[in-house]
Amino acid sequence: MTHPLRLPDFRLLFLGRTISTLGDAIVPAALAIAITRATGSSGALALVLGCAMVPRLLLLPLGGVVGDRFNPRAVALTTDLVRAAAQLFVGLELIGGEPGLAHIAVAEAVGGIASAFALPTASPLVAGTVEGALRMRANALLASVSNVARLGGPALAGVLVYSVGAGWAFVLNGASFVVSAALLTGVTVRHTPAERRPLFAELAEGWGELRSRSWYWSSLIAHGTWNGAAAVLLTLGPLIATRDLGGDAVWIAMTQAGAIGLLAGSLLAGKVRPARPVLLANLGLALYALPLAALAVAAPAPVTVTAYALAMAGLGFLNPVWQTVVQQEFPAHVLARVTSYDWLLSLAAAPLGYTLAPLAADAWGSGIPLLVAAALVALACAGTAAVPGVRRIGRSTAKATTGAPSAVPTPTGGAGRDRESEWAARPGE
């Protein structure tokens, strides 16, 4: 078995995604510092973040339709250039010394619109450049890069902000998108375009593909629950860590341990081939109940930090495994649409957690919402084991090769090719 980086198209894609991911990782911290310095208001930061989030949520389904209609390379290249322009504009505003809040908010909204069209192309880009058993390694490589960026991004942002200024962090991010777009020009992506029909008919087709697979929609409910629970932890966790567990250093240790766990999980995903990949990944995601419960009862700091590292390792394992299964099981011509629904549910669940967590904490104390979130995430993620499709994914081709009928129909468009080699390959092959 060859390595995905030996494939010229994936190698260019990987380099481009690596550079843009590293550039993107420095923006959240730099944006928070820049807006807070310029306005002295947390409300202003919330406004800017909302301007990026709302159009992204509203336009994600449309982004899925566009990603299936057109070659994902063209869509990704265009959105890279739009996001480059938006980030460079914000950088120049900040470097100029008198940044306008309205200007930055509009630029972030433009970036949010572009990301609504960019996110659904991620899976089709991999599926269109890598085939069969190599997809797992390809997805694990991309996930590992993303996790390394999460680990080092805030530190790099701090270096830039306190050395040359926050504006240069955005200039660097804009430049990274330009480089990514340039590399994409050399990538050839296999694409099966969706049949052109009215917009709502195409949206309904994607929704029908989602709804017809119990393993997919039941897992999406679990993943959405996880995102809502994560928002509860991120809202209430810092105060508990500071107040009850030993100070700010405990929260910093938790975030660093989580980033290390995330990376470890994605690396593990590139090595193992479980017989029931979706089931195992969802059970790993249920580990997020551990840090929620630990914070709820103010468990000792080492216990809480370890629990968070384990929980994030579960997330790191799930991401590449999930992407690979989705790429294998869905027809190529609907892949962007079903991916957009996945992103929509995941992104929409987080604001719900951010909103409800402080209200519940004010009414009943922090322990109650944390314990409720722990129970919900454990029930939703582990509960997918009761769904036959979740237990069956990864084993259907093995049955087919012994003469038994496949439990899951093989989709058209080549997306279901070589599932057995995908999950039966031994580590290190």
C-alpha positions in Angstrom: 0.0 0.0 0.0 1.4 3.4 -1.0 1.2 6.5 1.2 -1.3 9.3 0.3 1.4 11.9 0.2 2.9 10.0 -2.8 -0.2 11.0 -4.8 0.6 14.3 -6.5 -2.9 15.8 -6.3 -3.3 14.9 -2.6 0.2 16.2 -1.8 -0.7 19.6 -3.2 -4.0 19.6 -1.4 -2.4 18.6 1.8 0.2 21.4 1.6 -2.4 24.0 0.8 -4.7 22.9 3.6 -1.8 22.7 6.0 -0.7 26.3 5.3 -4.2 27.7 5.5 -5.0 25.8 8.6 -1.9 27.1 10.4 -2.7 30.6 9.3 -6.3 30.2 10.4 -5.3 28.9 13.9 -3.8 32.2 14.9 -6.9 34.3 14.2 -9.3 33.5 17.1 -6.8 34.7 19.8 -5.6 37.6 17.7 -9.1 38.7 17.0 -10.1 38.6 20.6 -7.1 40.7 21.7 -7.5 43.1 18.8 -11.2 43.8 19.3 -10.9 44.0 23.1 -8.0 46.5 22.8 -9.7 48.6 20.2 -13.1 48.8 22.0 -12.7 47.6 25.5 -16.0 45.8 25.1 -16.8 42.1 25.1 -20.1 43.0 23.4 -18.1 44.3 20.4 -16.3 41.0 20.2 -19.6 39.1 20.4 -20.9 41.2 17.6 -17.9 40.5 15.3 -18.1 36.8 16.1 -21.8 36.7 15.4 -21.3 38.5 12.1 -19.1 35.6 11.0 -21.2 32.8 12.5 -24.8 33.8 11.4 -24.2 33.9 7.6 -22.1 30.7 7.9 -25.1 28.9 9.5 -27.7 30.3 7.1 -25.8 29.6 3.9 -24.3 26.1 4.7 -27.0 24.2 2.9 -26.6 26.4 -0.1 -22.9 25.8 0.1 -23.6 22.1 -0.1 -25.6 22.4 -3.2 -22.8 24.5 -4.9 -20.2 22.0 -3.8 -22.1 19.2 -5.5 -23.0 21.2 -8.6 -19.5 22.4 -9.3 -16.0 20.9 -9.0 -15.0 21.3 -5.3 -11.6 22.5 -6.4 -13.1 25.5 -8.1 -15.3 26.3 -5.1 -12.5 25.9 -2.6 -10.1 28.0 -4.7 -12.7 30.8 -5.0 -13.5 30.8 -1.3 -9.8 30.8 -0.4 -9.3 34.0 -2.4 -12.4 35.6 -0.8 -11.2 34.7 2.7 -7.7 36.0 1.8 -9.2 39.4 0.8 -11.3 39.6 4.0 -8.4 38.7 6.3 -6.0 41.1 4.5 -8.6 43.9 4.9 -8.9 43.3 8.6 -5.1 43.2 9.0 -4.7 46.5 7.2 -7.5 48.1 9.3 -5.6 47.1 12.5 -2.2 48.1 11.2 -3.6 51.5 10.3 -4.1 52.2 14.0 -7.7 53.3 13.9 -9.8 50.2 13.1 -13.4 50.6 12.4 -15.6 48.1 14.2 -18.2 48.1 11.4 -15.5 47.5 8.8 -14.1 44.6 10.7 -17.6 43.1 11.3 -18.4 43.3 7.5 -15.1 41.7 6.6 -15.7 38.9 9.1 -19.3 38.4 7.7 -17.8 38.1 4.2 -15.3 35.5 5.6 -18.3 33.7 7.2 -20.1 33.6 3.9 -17.1 32.2 2.1 -16.6 29.5 4.8 -20.2 28.4 4.3 -19.2 27.4 0.8 -15.8 26.2 1.7 -16.7 23.7 4.6 -18.8 21.4 2.4 -15.9 21.0 -0.1 -13.5 19.4 2.5 -14.8 15.9 2.2 -15.3 15.9 -1.6 -11.7 17.2 -2.1 -10.3 14.2 -0.3 -12.7 11.8 -1.9 -11.8 13.2 -5.3 -8.0 12.9 -4.9 -7.6 9.7 -2.8 -9.3 6.4 -3.4 -10.1 3.3 -1.3 -7.9 2.3 1.6 -5.7 5.4 1.5 -8.5 7.7 2.5 -8.3 6.9 6.2 -4.6 7.9 6.3 -5.3 11.0 4.2 -8.1 12.1 6.6 -5.9 11.3 9.6 -3.0 13.4 8.2 -5.3 16.4 7.6 -6.8 16.0 11.1 -3.4 15.7 12.7 -2.3 19.0 11.0 -5.4 20.7 12.2 -4.8 19.5 15.7 -1.2 20.6 15.7 -2.4 24.0 14.5 -4.8 24.2 17.4 -2.0 23.4 19.8 0.4 26.0 18.5 -1.9 28.6 17.0 -2.7 30.6 20.2 1.0 30.7 21.1 2.0 32.0 17.7 -0.8 34.5 17.8 0.5 35.8 21.1 4.0 36.1 19.7 2.7 38.1 16.7 0.4 40.3 18.8 3.1 41.3 21.3 5.9 41.7 18.8 4.6 43.2 15.6 0.9 43.7 16.4 -2.4 41.9 15.9 -2.9 43.2 12.3 0.0 41.1 11.1 -1.6 37.9 12.3 -4.5 38.6 9.9 -2.1 39.5 7.1 -0.3 36.2 7.6 -3.6 34.4 7.6 -4.7 36.1 4.4 -1.4 35.2 2.8 -1.9 31.6 3.8 -5.2 31.5 1.9 -3.4 33.0 -1.2 -0.8 30.2 -1.1 -3.5 27.6 -0.6 -5.4 28.9 -3.6 -2.2 28.8 -5.7 -1.6 25.2 -4.8 -5.2 24.2 -5.6 -4.6 25.4 -9.2 -2.4 22.4 -9.7 -4.8 19.8 -8.2 -7.0 17.6 -10.3 -10.2 16.5 -8.4 -12.5 13.7 -9.7 -16.0 15.0 -9.6 -19.4 13.7 -10.4 -21.6 16.7 -10.8 -25.1 16.6 -9.4 -28.0 16.9 -11.8 -29.1 20.5 -12.1 -32.6 20.9 -10.6 -34.5 23.6 -8.6 -32.6 24.5 -5.4 -35.2 23.1 -3.0 -35.2 19.8 -5.0 -31.5 19.5 -4.6 -31.6 20.3 -0.9 -34.4 17.7 -0.5 -32.3 15.1 -2.3 -29.4 15.7 0.1 -31.7 15.5 3.1 -33.3 12.3 1.7 -29.8 10.7 1.5 -29.2 11.7 5.1 -32.5 10.5 6.4 -32.3 7.1 4.6 -29.2 6.1 6.6 -30.0 5.5 10.3 -26.3 5.3 11.2 -25.8 8.8 9.8 -28.7 10.7 11.3 -28.5 9.0 14.7 -24.8 9.8 14.8 -25.5 13.4 13.8 -27.8 13.8 16.8 -25.1 12.4 19.0 -22.5 14.8 17.5 -24.8 17.8 17.9 -25.4 16.9 21.5 -21.6 16.7 22.0 -21.1 20.2 20.6 -23.8 21.6 22.9 -22.2 19.8 25.9 -18.8 21.2 24.8 -20.2 24.7 24.8 -21.4 24.1 28.4 -17.9 23.0 29.5 -16.2 25.9 27.7 -18.6 28.4 29.3 -18.5 27.1 32.9 -15.2 25.3 33.0 -12.8 28.3 33.2 -14.5 29.8 36.3 -14.6 26.4 38.1 -11.0 25.7 37.3 -9.9 29.1 38.6 -12.2 29.2 41.6 -12.2 25.6 42.9 -9.3 23.7 41.3 -6.3 25.8 41.8 -6.3 28.9 39.5 -5.9 29.9 35.9 -3.0 27.4 35.5 -5.4 24.5 35.8 -7.6 25.7 32.9 -4.5 26.3 30.8 -3.3 22.8 31.7 -6.7 21.4 30.6 -6.7 23.2 27.3 -3.1 22.0 26.5 -3.9 18.5 27.6 -7.0 18.5 25.4 -5.0 19.7 22.4 -2.4 16.8 23.0 -5.3 14.3 23.4 -6.9 15.6 20.2 -3.6 15.1 18.3 -3.1 11.6 19.8 -6.5 10.5 18.8 -6.1 11.6 15.2 -2.7 9.8 15.0 -4.3 6.7 16.5 -7.0 6.8 13.8 -4.4 6.6 11.1 -3.1 3.4 12.6 -6.0 1.2 13.6 -8.8 -0.3 11.4 -11.7 -1.2 13.7 -14.4 -3.7 12.6 -17.1 -1.3 13.6 -15.6 2.2 13.0 -18.7 4.4 13.6 -19.6 2.5 16.8 -16.2 2.7 18.2 -15.8 6.4 17.3 -19.1 7.3 18.9 -18.3 5.4 22.1 -15.0 7.3 22.2 -17.0 10.6 21.9 -19.0 9.6 24.9 -15.8 10.0 27.0 -16.6 13.7 27.0 -19.0 12.9 30.0 -15.9 12.4 32.1 -14.5 16.0 32.3 -18.1 17.4 32.5 -18.7 15.2 35.6 -15.3 16.0 37.0 -15.9 19.7 36.8 -19.4 19.3 38.2 -18.1 17.7 41.4 -14.8 19.8 41.5 -12.7 16.7 41.2 -8.9 17.1 41.9 -7.1 19.0 39.1 -5.0 16.0 37.9 -8.2 13.9 37.5 -10.0 16.7 35.6 -7.1 17.4 33.4 -6.6 13.7 32.6 -10.4 13.3 31.9 -10.3 16.2 29.5 -7.3 14.7 27.6 -9.1 11.4 27.2 -12.3 13.1 26.1 -10.5 15.1 23.4 -8.6 12.0 22.3 -12.0 10.5 21.6 -12.8 13.5 19.4 -9.5 13.3 17.6 -10.2 9.7 16.8 -13.7 10.3 15.6 -13.0 13.1 13.1 -10.9 11.2 10.5 -12.8 8.0 11.0 -16.2 9.7 10.5 -15.0 11.6 7.4 -13.7 8.4 5.8 -16.9 6.5 6.4 -19.0 9.3 5.0 -16.8 9.5 1.9 -17.1 5.7 1.4 -20.8 5.4 2.1 -22.4 8.3 0.3 -22.7 8.8 -3.5 -20.1 11.3 -4.8 -22.8 13.6 -6.2 -24.4 14.3 -2.8 -21.3 14.3 -0.6 -21.1 18.1 -0.2 -24.8 18.4 0.7 -24.8 15.8 3.4 -21.5 17.2 4.7 -23.2 20.7 4.9 -26.0 19.3 7.0 -23.4 17.7 9.3 -21.7 21.1 9.8 -25.0 22.9 10.2 -26.1 20.7 13.1 -22.7 20.8 14.7 -22.3 24.6 14.5 -25.9 25.3 15.5 -25.7 23.2 18.7 -22.9 25.2 20.2 -24.7 28.6 20.5 -27.5 26.7 22.3 -25.0 25.5 24.9 -23.4 28.9 25.2 -26.8 30.5 25.9 -28.3 27.9 28.2 -25.3 27.2 30.4 -25.0 30.5 32.2 -28.7 30.8 32.6 -28.9 27.3 34.2 -25.8 28.0 36.4 -27.4 31.2 37.7 -30.6 29.3 38.6 -29.2 26.1 40.0 -25.4 26.4 40.3 -22.7 25.2 37.9 -22.9 21.5 38.9 -26.4 20.9 37.6 -25.9 22.0 33.9 -22.6 20.2 33.8 -24.1 16.9 35.1 -27.0 17.2 32.8 -24.7 17.8 29.9 -22.6 14.8 31.0 -25.7 12.6 31.1 -26.9 13.8 27.7 -23.6 13.3 25.9 -23.1 9.9 27.4 -26.6 8.8 26.5 -26.6 10.2 23.0 -23.2 9.0 21.9 -23.2 5.6 23.6 -26.9 5.2 22.7 -26.0 5.0 19.0 -24.9 1.4 19.8 -28.6 0.5 19.8 -28.9 1.5 16.1 -28.3 -1.6 13.8 -26.7 0.6 11.1 -24.1 2.0 13.4 -23.1 -1.5 14.4 -23.1 -2.7 10.8 -20.9 -0.1 9.1 -17.5 -1.5 8.3 -18.6 -5.1 8.3 -21.0 -5.2 5.3 -18.4 -5.8 2.6 -16.9 -8.6 4.7 -20.2 -10.3 4.6 -20.6 -9.7 0.9 -17.2 -11.4 0.2 -18.3 -14.6 1.9 -21.5 -14.8 -0.2 -23.9 -13.1 2.2 -25.8 -10.1 0.9 -24.4 -6.7 1.9 -26.4 -5.1 4.7 -25.7 -1.6 3.3 -26.4 -0.9 -0.4 -23.3 0.2 -2.3 -23.9 3.8 -3.4 -23.4 4.9 -7.0 -20.6 7.3 -8.1 -17.7 5.2 -6.8 -18.1 6.4 -3.2 -18.6 2.9 -1.9 -15.6 1.4 -3.6 -13.1 -0.8 -1.7 -14.7 -0.5 1.8 -13.3 -3.8 2.9 -9.7 -2.8 2.2 -10.4 0.5 4.0 -11.2 -1.2 7.3 -9.4 -4.5 7.0 -6.0 -3.1 6.4 -3.5 -3.8 9.2 -1.6 -0.9 10.9 1.6 -0.1 9.2 0.7 -1.6 5.8 
